[in-house]
Amino acid sequence: MKPYKGYSATVSFDEDALLFHGEILGIRDVITFQAHTAAELPRAFHESVDDYLEWCAKDGITAEKPFSGSLSLRATPELHRRMSDAAARHAQSLNQWMVEALASKADEEFNSALKVV
Protein backbone atom coordinates (compact mmCIF):
# COMPACT_ATOMS: atom_id res chain seq x y z
CA MET A 1 0.00 0.00 0.00
CA LYS A 2 1.08 3.54 -0.62
CA PRO A 3 2.18 5.42 2.51
CA TYR A 4 -0.34 7.79 4.08
CA LYS A 5 0.69 10.70 6.32
CA GLY A 6 4.08 9.01 6.72
CA TYR A 7 2.62 5.66 7.80
CA SER A 8 2.93 2.38 5.90
CA ALA A 9 0.98 -0.83 6.30
CA THR A 10 1.12 -4.50 5.55
CA VAL A 11 -1.96 -6.42 4.41
CA SER A 12 -2.87 -10.09 4.52
CA PHE A 13 -5.93 -11.98 3.37
CA ASP A 14 -7.94 -14.33 5.58
CA GLU A 15 -9.34 -16.87 3.15
CA ASP A 16 -11.71 -18.37 5.74
CA ALA A 17 -13.25 -15.03 6.69
CA LEU A 18 -12.88 -13.59 3.17
CA LEU A 19 -11.45 -10.47 4.75
CA PHE A 20 -8.34 -8.35 4.28
CA HIS A 21 -6.46 -7.47 7.49
CA GLY A 22 -3.96 -4.63 7.67
CA GLU A 23 -1.54 -3.36 10.28
CA ILE A 24 0.47 -0.15 10.47
CA LEU A 25 4.21 -0.78 10.33
CA GLY A 26 7.11 0.76 12.22
CA ILE A 27 5.46 1.82 15.48
CA ARG A 28 4.88 0.17 18.86
CA ASP A 29 1.20 1.12 19.02
CA VAL A 30 -1.01 -1.48 17.38
CA ILE A 31 -3.16 0.03 14.64
CA THR A 32 -5.14 -2.36 12.48
CA PHE A 33 -7.80 -2.14 9.81
CA GLN A 34 -9.86 -4.48 7.69
CA ALA A 35 -11.76 -4.48 4.43
CA HIS A 36 -13.92 -6.90 2.46
CA THR A 37 -12.47 -5.87 -0.91
CA ALA A 38 -9.12 -4.64 -2.18
CA ALA A 39 -10.84 -1.47 -3.35
CA GLU A 40 -11.85 -0.70 0.26
CA LEU A 41 -8.31 -1.14 1.64
CA PRO A 42 -6.93 2.38 1.07
CA ARG A 43 -9.96 4.01 2.71
CA ALA A 44 -9.79 1.64 5.70
CA PHE A 45 -6.06 2.30 6.06
CA HIS A 46 -6.52 6.08 5.87
CA GLU A 47 -9.38 5.98 8.39
CA SER A 48 -7.28 3.99 10.86
CA VAL A 49 -4.38 6.43 10.61
CA ASP A 50 -6.73 9.41 10.96
CA ASP A 51 -8.48 7.80 13.95
CA TYR A 52 -5.13 7.12 15.60
CA LEU A 53 -3.95 10.70 15.09
CA GLU A 54 -7.27 12.11 16.37
CA TRP A 55 -7.16 9.82 19.43
CA CYS A 56 -3.61 10.93 20.23
CA ALA A 57 -4.52 14.61 19.85
CA LYS A 58 -7.66 14.23 22.00
CA ASP A 59 -5.72 12.47 24.78
CA GLY A 60 -2.74 14.82 24.56
CA ILE A 61 -0.42 12.01 23.50
CA THR A 62 2.31 12.44 20.92
CA ALA A 63 1.57 10.10 18.02
CA GLU A 64 4.39 7.73 17.25
CA LYS A 65 6.28 8.48 14.08
CA PRO A 66 7.05 5.42 11.98
CA PHE A 67 10.76 6.07 11.48
CA SER A 68 13.21 8.67 12.72
CA GLY A 69 15.54 8.52 9.74
CA SER A 70 18.40 7.41 11.97
CA LEU A 71 19.56 3.83 12.14
CA SER A 72 22.49 1.83 13.37
CA LEU A 73 24.33 -0.53 11.04
CA ARG A 74 26.64 -3.35 12.04
CA ALA A 75 29.02 -4.77 9.45
CA THR A 76 32.19 -6.80 9.35
CA PRO A 77 35.39 -4.77 9.35
CA GLU A 78 36.04 -5.92 5.76
CA LEU A 79 32.62 -4.74 4.54
CA HIS A 80 33.08 -1.46 6.41
CA ARG A 81 36.41 -0.97 4.63
CA ARG A 82 34.93 -1.78 1.20
CA MET A 83 32.02 0.62 1.72
CA SER A 84 34.37 3.37 2.89
CA ASP A 85 36.60 2.83 -0.15
CA ALA A 86 33.58 2.94 -2.48
CA ALA A 87 32.37 6.17 -0.87
CA ALA A 88 35.81 7.75 -1.25
CA ARG A 89 35.92 6.79 -4.93
CA HIS A 90 32.65 8.69 -5.41
CA ALA A 91 33.82 11.64 -3.29
CA GLN A 92 31.01 10.99 -0.81
CA SER A 93 30.78 10.52 2.91
CA LEU A 94 30.22 6.94 3.98
CA ASN A 95 26.76 7.95 5.23
CA GLN A 96 25.76 9.47 1.86
CA TRP A 97 27.10 6.46 -0.04
CA MET A 98 25.12 4.06 2.21
CA VAL A 99 21.94 6.14 1.90
CA GLU A 100 22.18 6.04 -1.90
CA ALA A 101 23.01 2.32 -1.97
CA LEU A 102 20.16 1.45 0.38
CA ALA A 103 17.72 3.71 -1.48
CA SER A 104 18.60 2.01 -4.75
CA LYS A 105 18.01 -1.45 -3.24
CA ALA A 106 14.77 -0.35 -1.55
CA ASP A 107 13.48 1.13 -4.82
CA GLU A 108 14.36 -2.10 -6.61
CA GLU A 109 12.44 -4.15 -4.01
CA PHE A 110 9.49 -1.74 -4.00
CA ASN A 111 9.20 -1.77 -7.79
CA SER A 112 9.51 -5.55 -7.83
CA ALA A 113 6.66 -5.84 -5.28
CA LEU A 114 4.45 -3.57 -7.40
CA LYS A 115 4.89 -5.87 -10.38
CA VAL A 116 3.60 -8.83 -8.34
CA VAL A 117 0.33 -7.08 -7.49
C-alpha positions as CSV (number, residue, x, y, z in Angstrom):
1,M,0.0,0.0,0.0
2,K,1.1,3.5,-0.6
3,P,2.2,5.4,2.5
4,Y,-0.3,7.8,4.1
5,K,0.7,10.7,6.3
6,G,4.1,9.0,6.7
7,Y,2.6,5.7,7.8
8,S,2.9,2.4,5.9
9,A,1.0,-0.8,6.3
10,T,1.1,-4.5,5.5
11,V,-2.0,-6.4,4.4
12,S,-2.9,-10.1,4.5
13,F,-5.9,-12.0,3.4
14,D,-7.9,-14.3,5.6
15,E,-9.3,-16.9,3.2
16,D,-11.7,-18.4,5.7
17,A,-13.3,-15.0,6.7
18,L,-12.9,-13.6,3.2
19,L,-11.5,-10.5,4.8
20,F,-8.3,-8.4,4.3
21,H,-6.5,-7.5,7.5
22,G,-4.0,-4.6,7.7
23,E,-1.5,-3.4,10.3
24,I,0.5,-0.1,10.5
25,L,4.2,-0.8,10.3
26,G,7.1,0.8,12.2
27,I,5.5,1.8,15.5
28,R,4.9,0.2,18.9
29,D,1.2,1.1,19.0
30,V,-1.0,-1.5,17.4
31,I,-3.2,0.0,14.6
32,T,-5.1,-2.4,12.5
33,F,-7.8,-2.1,9.8
34,Q,-9.9,-4.5,7.7
35,A,-11.8,-4.5,4.4
36,H,-13.9,-6.9,2.5
37,T,-12.5,-5.9,-0.9
38,A,-9.1,-4.6,-2.2
39,A,-10.8,-1.5,-3.3
40,E,-11.8,-0.7,0.3
41,L,-8.3,-1.1,1.6
42,P,-6.9,2.4,1.1
43,R,-10.0,4.0,2.7
44,A,-9.8,1.6,5.7
45,F,-6.1,2.3,6.1
46,H,-6.5,6.1,5.9
47,E,-9.4,6.0,8.4
48,S,-7.3,4.0,10.9
49,V,-4.4,6.4,10.6
50,D,-6.7,9.4,11.0
51,D,-8.5,7.8,13.9
52,Y,-5.1,7.1,15.6
53,L,-4.0,10.7,15.1
54,E,-7.3,12.1,16.4
55,W,-7.2,9.8,19.4
56,C,-3.6,10.9,20.2
57,A,-4.5,14.6,19.9
58,K,-7.7,14.2,22.0
59,D,-5.7,12.5,24.8
60,G,-2.7,14.8,24.6
61,I,-0.4,12.0,23.5
62,T,2.3,12.4,20.9
63,A,1.6,10.1,18.0
64,E,4.4,7.7,17.2
65,K,6.3,8.5,14.1
66,P,7.1,5.4,12.0
67,F,10.8,6.1,11.5
68,S,13.2,8.7,12.7
69,G,15.5,8.5,9.7
70,S,18.4,7.4,12.0
71,L,19.6,3.8,12.1
72,S,22.5,1.8,13.4
73,L,24.3,-0.5,11.0
74,R,26.6,-3.3,12.0
75,A,29.0,-4.8,9.5
76,T,32.2,-6.8,9.4
77,P,35.4,-4.8,9.3
78,E,36.0,-5.9,5.8
79,L,32.6,-4.7,4.5
80,H,33.1,-1.5,6.4
81,R,36.4,-1.0,4.6
82,R,34.9,-1.8,1.2
83,M,32.0,0.6,1.7
84,S,34.4,3.4,2.9
85,D,36.6,2.8,-0.1
86,A,33.6,2.9,-2.5
87,A,32.4,6.2,-0.9
88,A,35.8,7.8,-1.2
89,R,35.9,6.8,-4.9
90,H,32.6,8.7,-5.4
91,A,33.8,11.6,-3.3
92,Q,31.0,11.0,-0.8
93,S,30.8,10.5,2.9
94,L,30.2,6.9,4.0
95,N,26.8,8.0,5.2
96,Q,25.8,9.5,1.9
97,W,27.1,6.5,0.0
98,M,25.1,4.1,2.2
99,V,21.9,6.1,1.9
100,E,22.2,6.0,-1.9
101,A,23.0,2.3,-2.0
102,L,20.2,1.4,0.4
103,A,17.7,3.7,-1.5
104,S,18.6,2.0,-4.7
105,K,18.0,-1.4,-3.2
106,A,14.8,-0.3,-1.6
107,D,13.5,1.1,-4.8
108,E,14.4,-2.1,-6.6
109,E,12.4,-4.2,-4.0
110,F,9.5,-1.7,-4.0
111,N,9.2,-1.8,-7.8
112,S,9.5,-5.6,-7.8
113,A,6.7,-5.8,-5.3
114,L,4.4,-3.6,-7.4
115,K,4.9,-5.9,-10.4
116,V,3.6,-8.8,-8.3
117,V,0.3,-7.1,-7.5
